[in-house]
């Protein structure tokens, strides 16, 4: 295993009000490269003091940023997008070293983030309001979409660079200023993006970056100077976020976890469906909110389909994130790996068939936190491995007899982030897409979404949407103006 590319990483610290500082009021976290457990840096953690400073900086920057002519805002955001592209190689190296993203995933990130800024920059002069009919009253009524002010953004470790673009780009396009708190487990890409924003000419204080854990998160969520919060992470943490936001009644957008079902009908293209089933394991080693981790297969093809997926899984390269042909890297840290393996052990003890994987990988990978693609069959739908979000490369397979049963099983979860359909029957696809209770429906091995598409969850998978005009609306509030003309 090659060592971590520490030279690519920015020195960890805070980007607050245009300045980089490295002194923490509460201490630091020893960040380890997950592929070999090597220390990268002690990452200073943001606490109340740092959050107070960041909120003050964002508040100070807000009036001028809000008042900046929209064409100037758009130009600055487009320039930032270009700076992100210019630093593409550096950003790829950073995301590989911060959370073990494999090279082939990291490859698409800089362009994706740049695209998010360009797309949202285009909305800077397109939000406005509506004319409201007042007839027959002699009056004039209209609405204005306005920024909230200061937005607090909390993102997890599995895709912080993308989350940076998904939340900050729409928030700033409509005139808000931001504080982003990346996870202590993967802080580097957000820190570097914060620095690059300044290089691009984004005014100081518009984007502030304060890495940290629960203490910093609580300080941000309970801060009276924050006008709206946007949280991406797990449901248990979301409850803490809501509690901390509650005294100030701060509104909160939530992008949470999932336990997404993939429905494989017998008429599906077999090769496409096999690859699709493995997408529950491959991207970020299953540490992906939208992973399709419950694969429901039509009874008539169940056994041969599972055997085909097992065979295909044996060709997946798990290994060094820096290698161009690695499909799956490590899990983020040892606790996560132990948690994932615990789910598999308990499923096995309860009679489930572990078709492949389910063990920590050794050899060259022994120092890292690696688990290969893990396929679980013959498992009861009530078992925790089917019910709960494992957040690792574990996919369970279940049978269904007909369309009605497939939809019922797919919807039998408190989550509702995504659902997948593998079928060549167009009428069925439309019928089932309508019946599935999820924010995103992806058909025939579709993965990822256009930047203009809305993304978010139903039920316990979240509140609100990011992406497209829907994401813009998360960061504006509507004022109504009623003028008596009598
Ligand atoms: P967590 O909920 O543990 O952490 C998310 C963020 O919250 C991190 O920055 C974390 O910091 C921070 N945090 C921890 N404690 C608090 C607190 N008390 N108050 C405020 N913030 C706090 O999630 P994971 O890191 O485990 O991420 C995985 C989860 O995120 C999964 O459920 C996944 O599905 C979901 N997710 C959802 C996405 C979506 O778009 N729907 C996208 C990606 C992930 P720290 O990590 O330093 O503790």
Boltz pocket constraint, residues with backbone or C-beta under 6 A from the ligand:
constraints:
  - pocket:
      binder: B
      contacts: [[A, 154], [A, 155], [A, 156], [A, 157], [A, 158], [A, 159], [A, 181], [A, 182], [A, 183], [A, 184], [A, 185], [A, 212], [A, 213], [A, 214], [A, 215], [A, 216], [A, 217], [A, 218], [A, 221], [A, 232], [A, 233], [A, 234], [A, 235], [A, 236], [A, 237], [A, 238], [A, 240], [A, 241], [A, 255], [A, 256], [A, 257], [A, 258], [A, 288], [A, 289], [A, 290], [A, 389], [A, 391], [A, 417], [A, 456], [A, 457], [A, 461], [A, 462]]
      max_distance: 6.0
